[in-house]
Amino acid sequence: MHDGARGAGLHLKAPWPVDSVLRIDRRLQSFDLPAVEALTRDPVTRTVDKTLAVDAFVTWQIPDAAAADRFVKTVRTPEQARKLLGPIINGRLATVISTMPIEDLIGVTDTQLTLAAVAGGPILGLPESSFRADDVRLIDERNERVRRKLLGAGPADDLRAKALEEYGIQVIDVRVRRFSYPNDVRASIAERIRSERAKKVAEYESEGRKRAADITTDADRAARIVEADARAQKTVIEGQAAADAARIRAAAYAQDREFYLFLEQLKSFQAMLAETRDTLLLTTKHPLLRIIQGPPTAPPPPK
């Protein structure tokens, strides 16, 4: 039998072996659950998805004398309570996780990126602390959903009621500390991450080469356009210069025909004798030798 006293002072008991003292700690206690590995659910294909390792902890206590009597009869020690509650809670935890997509467990919504996507660009001037608080709030809400499902919502699956009724243990809370990948798959996950990063690098390099090719093509096109415009302007300028030269020659020819022919003969004579050592044999009747015989005669005055 027990007196159920919680405070200090004198208490009566019969000598052993009639009565014995068994002290029970009725303060709030906690222990870590063994890490459990569970498969998540793929909501698209409705099949199992990736494996997650879940670390959680439990807080509990013995609420009253009746619970203490039940605890002594079924459990007796906190170590035995850990052995009893651990498999029960881990089994329920694996069941809960198997019904949830992995995005609901480890996905983190970045509020800044979400607002930027909605606004079509980064939003400046807003404090970063508010975004971090929103992200923490979203994570807490996900953990709270897992906690509610783990503790149970109805009388049939109420973990607290079952533990109190069968073992005299009042489960105060069950909290998930973290979700992670199991050790045996972390190497493959790291390799996959490296593969994804290499794929991203290849995409960036391909995009860079494409942009470089586009820039080079645009530059070549612009250079060809400039060269074509320069050639067109050159043709126009040369044509204009040839027309002006022809006009000037025509005006000179009109003023003094003999002098104009004399100049043209000098040019031809100079072209023939400029860079040559050949000996030319010309008759005195050749038109080019007339310039040696004498200057051209002045035209007769108009009547």
HELIX and SHEET records of a PDB file:
HELIX    1   1 ALA A   65  THR A   74  1                                  10    
HELIX    2   2 PRO A   78  SER A   98  1                                  21    
HELIX    3   3 GLU A  103  ILE A  106  1                                   4    
HELIX    4   4 THR A  111  ALA A  119  1                                   9    
HELIX    5   5 GLU A  128  LEU A  151  1                                  24    
HELIX    6   6 PRO A  155  ASP A  157  5                                   3    
HELIX    7   7 LEU A  159  TYR A  167  1                                   9    
HELIX    8   8 ASN A  183  GLN A  255  1                                  73    
HELIX    9   9 ARG A  257  LEU A  273  1                                  17    
HELIX   10  10 PRO A  287  LEU A  289  5                                   3    
HELIX   11  11 ARG A  290  GLN A  293  1                                   4    
SHEET    1   A 3 GLN A  29  ASP A  32  0                                        
SHEET    2   A 3 THR A  47  GLN A  61 -1                                        
SHEET    3   A 3 VAL A  36  ASP A  42 -1                                        
SHEET    1   B 3 GLN A  29  ASP A  32  0                                        
SHEET    2   B 3 THR A  47  GLN A  61 -1                                        
SHEET    3   B 3 GLN A 170  SER A 180 -1                                        
END                                                                             
